Amino acid sequence: MEKIASISLLFLVYFLGSLALVQMSIRPMRKLISESRGNGKHWQTNYLKIMGFSLILSLATTLLAFYLFPDQSL
């Protein structure tokens, strides 16, 4: 239970930190795109790309931290 809690807390901290760094390097974008027929418009964003990249970075760093610093009490 302690291991799950520490992984969760470490992952959350790494995710928020990497999200801040990724947002500084990849600026959030939101622009209005009109459809080809001219009937409607929709917003095109890159939020999913930013969140996905942050998720991959935080997952990799969390796994690396647990690999490099294994629990010695077990």
Residue pairs with C-beta under 8 A, 6 or more apart in sequence:
3 71
7 62
7 66
10 62
10 65
10 66
11 58
11 59
11 62
14 57
14 58
14 61
14 62
14 65
15 54
15 55
15 58
17 58
18 53
18 54
18 57
18 58
18 61
19 50
19 51
19 54
19 58
22 50
22 53
22 54
22 57
23 50
26 46
26 49
26 50
26 53
28 45
28 46
28 47
28 50
29 44
29 45
29 46
30 43
30 44
30 45
31 43
31 44
32 41
32 42
32 43
32 44
33 41
33 42
33 43
33 44
34 40
34 41
35 41
35 42
